[in-house]
Every structure is written in structure tokens, then in C-alpha cells.
Amino acid sequence: MVRSKKLLGIAALGAVAALTLAGCAAGTTEKPAAEASKPAAGGDLALKVGMLAPSSGSLSFLGPPQILGVQYAQSLVNEYSDKTGLEIEVVLGDEGDTDNKAYETELPKILGEDVSALIGAASSAVSKQIIDTVTGAGIVQVSTSNTGAFFTTYEDNGLYFRTAPSDVLQGDVLGNFIAEQGAQTLGLIVMNDDYGTGLAGFVTDAFEAAGGEVVAAPTFNPGDTSFDAQISEVLAAKPDAVAVISFAQAATIIPALNEKGFDSSNLYLVDGNVADYTSAGDNPLPAGVLTGAKGTIPGPTPEQVASFNEKLKAFATEQGEDLKSFTYGPEAFDALTVVALASLASGSTDGKDIAAKLQEVTGGSGDGEKCETFADCADLLLDGKTIDYDGASSEIKFDDNGDPEGGYINLYEYADDNTFAPFEG
């Protein structure tokens, strides 16, 4: 992987080998090819899409940007419905997490609305619980923030896709970055679920391949509220750096590490817990406990999506929402947009028909014409052309496993007031 000195906007396009797991790996079902067809202008496509997003639980801070990202995309699709005949209704439900299990109640309600597609879940662990039910019903599932590597080889009947890159990439970037910052030993505090242990494994592989040693890696269960044993075990090993791989549990772990005298400039976080810890956030922490801490978030740099984020924030304001975080908002916007384009391209609202077109409309197959908005892409489709949608989050380009071929992992650093900004080196 090619990295700049500042390590900003590290491109997955420069690390395709790290993400490509032998094409259509064992255990997967190759995404079906679809016959090219010209959608009828002014047709009648009433598409119902479900969305599971975390409004409660340990990942709830990721709910607002993802929900608003989908709703913003929905508004743009429906604004163009007079020309395309495609109109989308979104049925929203709370996924919660694997502790409160809100998805067990919410998912049946969504599926009972006869949806053709499901956006979500946000959590890899939750998606693992629901994927068989969703894809088994012939519904195409597109997650906005699942990073668990196991989805690449999951038997999904060609119906599972995601707009965020696998943790194979995030772990490689974070492990190497910690080593590049001078750490020779690393302690991990890890949430014991598929996301946490999976990402921890990739961080470990990368850090040790760079010459470092992981000296402690205790785990905790998602519902735990006390982490004294894990913190004591890690600090007893006297690591140069500590990485916390968790969701909202970090709000308890971080000040506890600080109280034990651990230097926050040697603390590393991940996409599940790089959050707003200011007084305005969901989990406010005392100023200074995060000074110099760093973390990774998949997605484009703030500079790359500045225009999109301004539009998303304006949309949120119109909805009466004060959007402070944009994490996975672009990926959510793209998830609904590509579902809409695939529906239009296939002239169908059937989940399997939509799935059969997703790779094509994102440029993962064929030689489509580049377009960057739903309206521009829709015009090309209505003119009988093949498209290659480049999204707000990345070029996407779904491969045979439903993974995006391109993506970014960005690095951030916390200031004294618990705000975070791109790492400047």
C-alpha cells in the first residue's frame, strides 16, 4: 500500500490486493449478471426499501448521519420521479445492538411491509444475525457500514452488498500506522464480537508484520459496563501504545486509562468509537482525556466530501435535525442511490432483479458511462446506456462478492477539547 507522510485519505485503490480475496471466494455465490435493458421513461416503479439503523444501543451515534444520508438520497430520487417513474418509500427501524436486540422486533416489522431491499444493518454483528433471514427472503441487503471481513465469503445468494470497505483494509492501515508512529509494543482492548475480534486480528497481523509485538489483547462482552480487569491486564504489559476496538464502551474505557496515567497521545481508536466526546456529544468526556489520541474511519476525507456534507447538513436542517457527525453518511447516501439506479436499470422492484444490476451500475462490470448524481445516471439509463455511478463515498465498483473495490481509510487526531480533525503528522 502506498502511503503519504500524512497518511490522509489512504486509498484502497492502491491496495486492491489486500481487499481482493481471490475473486469469488469459496462459500460465496457470484453476483448474477443481468441482461441489459432500457427502462421505460415515465414507468411505474414503486420501490419500498427498509432501513435498519442504530437509534439505540452502543452504536447509536452512527444513526443520525446514516438515516439522514438515506433520506437525502430518497428525496433526490423522488424529485425526479416524474421523469423516471421511480418513487421510493423508506421504512425505518431501530437495529439497536446485540445487547438490546432491538432488531429482533424491528426487522419483522420492516419485512412485513413487503420491502424489496434493506439498507443496513450498521453493525457487522447485527447484520450477521439477520443476513440469512433477509437474503433468504429474496431481499437485497446493502449495508452502509459493515466492515466485518467474513461477509466477503458469506453464502448470501448474491444478495448482500456493502458500500464500506472490509476491515482487512482498516486493520492493515491502523496496524502499520501505529508502528510508523514509533510503537514497538501494542496492547489491545477488544469487544468480543465478530467486528471486534476480526478487526483486532487484522491490526495485530499488520503491526507484527511491521516488526512490533502485541503484548496483551483482553476482550470484553458487548453488554459489559466495567472494564477494570481488561485495563489492568493491558497496562501491566506496559505497551507503547493501546488500541481500543469497541463501540460506545470507549466512553468508559478512555477516562479509566487516563486516570491510570496512560498518555492519550499513544491511544488509538477505530471507526466504531471515533465519536464526538465533547459536551455536545452523546458521551461527553472531560476535556483533555483524548489529547493526541488518533483513530481510523473508512470513507473519503472531509475535503473530498465537503460539498456533499454541506448539502447533507442543509437537508438535515430542513428536517429539523442538527447534524454534527457525518460518519458513514456518504456511504448511506450511496447505498440507497445504487439500489434506486439498479431498480431503474432493471425496470423492476424485485430484490433479485435489483441485485443483478448493482455490480453493473457501479462500474464493477461492463464499460459504463461515468455519472455522479442520480439524475445524470437516470438520464443515461433512460437513453439506453450502461452507467458507472461514482458515489459520494467512493467509486464503489462492487466486485463479485458485493464488496466495493475502492475505498479510503482516513486518520484523525483529537484536540484538547475532544474534537477530532484529520491527522496532520
SULBEL-V571615 format. One record per pair of residues at least 6 apart in sequence whose ideal C-beta (glycine too) atoms are under 8 Angstrom apart, sorted by the first residue. I is the first residue (numbers start at 1). J is the second residue. Records with the same first field share a line. If there is no record, write none. Layout:
I: J  J
This chain:
1: 10  14  15  18  172  173  176
2: 11  14  15
3: 10  176
4: 10
5: 425
6: 423  424  425
7: 173  177  180  411  423  425
8: 301  410  411  422  423
9: 300  301  303  304  408  410
10: 173  408  409  410  411
11: 406  408
12: 18  19  165  169  394  404  405  406  407  408  409
13: 395  405  406
15: 169  172
16: 405
18: 168  169  172
19: 165  166  168  169  403  405  407
20: 399  405
21: 152  153  168  401
23: 399  400
24: 30  400  401
25: 152  153  401
26: 153
27: 153  154  155
28: 152  153  154  155  156  400  401
29: 155  156  157  158
30: 158  400
31: 158  355  356  358  359  398  400  401  402
32: 158  352  355  356
33: 356  360  365
34: 345  346  353  356  357  360
36: 386
37: 345  346  347
38: 381  382  384
39: 84  344  345  346  347  381  382
40: 85  347
41: 83  84  85  382
42: 82  83  84  85
43: 84  85  86  347
44: 85
45: 84  85  86  87  343  344  347  348  349
46: 87  89  349
47: 86  87  88  89  116  117  339  340  343  349
48: 88  89  91  113  114  115  116  349
49: 74  88  89  90  91  115  116  117  118  119  336  339
50: 90  91  92  93  110  111  113  115  117  118  119  120  139
51: 67  70  90  91  92  93  110  118  119  120
52: 93  94  95  103  106  107  110  118  119  120  121  122  126  130
53: 62  63  66  67  70  92  93  94  95  119  120  121  122
54: 60  62  63  94  95  96  97  121  122  123
55: 63  67  94  95  96  102
56: 94  96  97  100  102
57: 95  96  97  99  100  102  247  248
58: 97  99  222  246  247  248  249
59: 97  122  123  247  248  272
60: 248  282
61: 248  275  276  281  282  283  325
62: 122  145  325  327  328
63: 122
64: 316  321  323  325
65: 312  323  325  326  327  328  329  332
66: 120  122  144  145  328  329  331  332
67: 92  332
68: 312  315  316  319  321  323  329  332
69: 144  312  328  329  330  331  332  333  335  336
70: 90  119  144  332  333  335  336
71: 90  315  319
72: 311  312  315  333
73: 332  333  334  335  336  337  340  374
74: 88  90  336
75: 315
76: 337  373  374  375
77: 84  86  87  88  336  337  340  374
78: 87  88
80: 86  374  375  378
81: 87
83: 378  382
84: 344  378  382
86: 340  343  344  378
88: 336  340
90: 119  336
91: 109  110  113  115
93: 102  103  106  107  109  110
94: 102  103  106
95: 102  103  106  120  121  122  123  126
96: 102  103  106  126
97: 123  125  126  222  247
98: 123  125  126  129  193  222
99: 222  223
103: 121  126  129  130
107: 130  133  134
110: 118
111: 133  134  137  139
115: 139
116: 139  140  343  349  350  351  354
117: 139  140  141  142  339  351  354
118: 134  139  140  141  142
119: 142  143  144  332  335  336  339
120: 126  127  141  143  144
121: 127  130  143  146
122: 143  144  145  146  328
123: 145  146  195  247
124: 146  147  148  150  151  193  194  195  198
125: 148  193  194  195  222
127: 141  143  146  148  151
128: 148  150  194
131: 141  151  154  156  160
134: 141  159
135: 141  156  157  159  160
136: 157
137: 351
138: 159  350  351  352
139: 159  351
140: 159  160  161  339  351  352  354  355  358
141: 156  159  160  161
142: 160  161  162  163  335  338  339  358
143: 151  160  161  162  163  164  335
144: 162  163  164  328  331  332  335
145: 162  164  271  298  328  331  332
146: 162  164
147: 162  164  165  166  167  170  195  199  271  298
148: 166  167  194  195  198
149: 166  167  168  198  202
150: 194  198
151: 160  162  166  401  402  403
152: 166  401  403
153: 401
154: 160
156: 402
158: 352  355  356  402
159: 351  352  355
160: 402
161: 338  355  358  398  402  403
162: 402  403  404
163: 331  332  334  335  338  391  393  394  396  404
164: 298  299  328  331  393  404  407
165: 298  394  403  404  407  408  409
166: 403
167: 195  198  199  202
168: 202
169: 298  407  409
170: 199  202  270  271  296  298  409
171: 199  200  201  202  203  204  205  206
172: 202  205  206
173: 206  296  409  411
174: 203  206  243  268  270  296  409
175: 202  203  204  205  206  207  208  209  210  212
176: 206  207  210
177: 268  294  296  411
178: 186  203  207  212  241  243  268
179: 206  207  210  211  212
180: 210
181: 241  294
182: 240
183: 207  212  239  240  241  266
184: 211  212  213  240
185: 212  213  214  215  237  238  239  240  241
186: 203  204  207  212  213  214  215  239  240  241  242  243
187: 214  215  216  217  234  235  237  239  241  242  243
188: 200  203  204  214  216  217  218  234  242  243  244  245
189: 217  218  220  227  230  231  234  242  243  244  245  246  253
190: 196  197  200  217  218  219  220  245  246
191: 197  219  220  221  222  245  246  247  249  272
192: 219  220  221  222
193: 222
195: 272
196: 219  245  246  272
197: 219
199: 245  270
200: 217  243  245
203: 243  245
204: 214  217
207: 214
208: 214
215: 237  238  239
216: 233  234  236  237  239
218: 229  230  233  234
219: 230
220: 227  230  246  249
222: 247  249
224: 249
225: 252
226: 252
227: 249  252  253  256
228: 256
230: 253
231: 253  256  257  260
234: 242
235: 257  260  262
240: 266
241: 266  267  268
242: 257  262  266  267  268
243: 267  268  269  270
244: 250  253  254  267  268  269  270  273
245: 270  272  273
246: 253  270  272  273
247: 272  273
248: 273  275  282  283
249: 273
250: 269  272  273  275
251: 273  275  277  283  285
254: 264  267  277  285  289  290  293
255: 285  286  289
257: 264  267
258: 264  289
263: 292
264: 288  289  290  291  292  293  414
265: 291  292  293
266: 292
267: 290  292  293  294
268: 293  294  295  296
269: 293  294  295  296
270: 295  296
271: 295  296  297  298  327
273: 295
274: 295  296  297  327  412  420
275: 281  282  283  325  327
276: 282  324  325  418  419
277: 283  284  285  289  290  414  418
278: 284  417  418  419
280: 324
281: 324  418
284: 418
285: 418
287: 416  417  418
288: 416
289: 418
290: 414  418  420
291: 414  415  416
292: 413  414
293: 413  414
294: 411  412  413  414  423
295: 411  412  414  420
296: 409  410  411  412
297: 327  409  410  412
298: 331  407  408  409  410
299: 305  327  328  330  331  393  394  407  408  410
300: 330  392  393  394  408  410
301: 408  410  422
302: 309  326  422
303: 422
304: 408
305: 326  330  392  393
308: 330  333  392
309: 326  329  330
312: 323  326  329  333
313: 323  326
316: 322  323
317: 323
323: 329
330: 391  392  393
331: 393
333: 391  392  393
334: 391  392  393  394  396
337: 374  389  391
338: 358  361  362  389  391  396
339: 354  358
340: 374
341: 357  361  374  377  378  381  387  389
342: 354  355  356  357  358  360  361
343: 349  353  354  357
344: 378  381  382
345: 357  360  361  381  387
346: 353  354  356  357
348: 354
358: 398  402
359: 365  398  399  400
360: 366  368  386
361: 368  377  387  388  389
362: 388  389  391  395  396  397  398  404
363: 370  387  388  389  390  395  396  397
364: 396  397  398  399  400  405
366: 386  388
367: 386  388
368: 385  386  387  388
369: 380  385  386  387  388
370: 387  388  390
371: 377  380  387  388  389  390
372: 389  390  391
377: 387  389
380: 386  387
381: 387
388: 397
389: 396
390: 396
393: 407
394: 404  406  407  408
395: 404  405  406
396: 404  405  406
397: 404  405  406
398: 404  405
399: 405
410: 422
411: 422  423
412: 420  421  422  423
413: 420  421  422  423  424
414: 420
415: 421
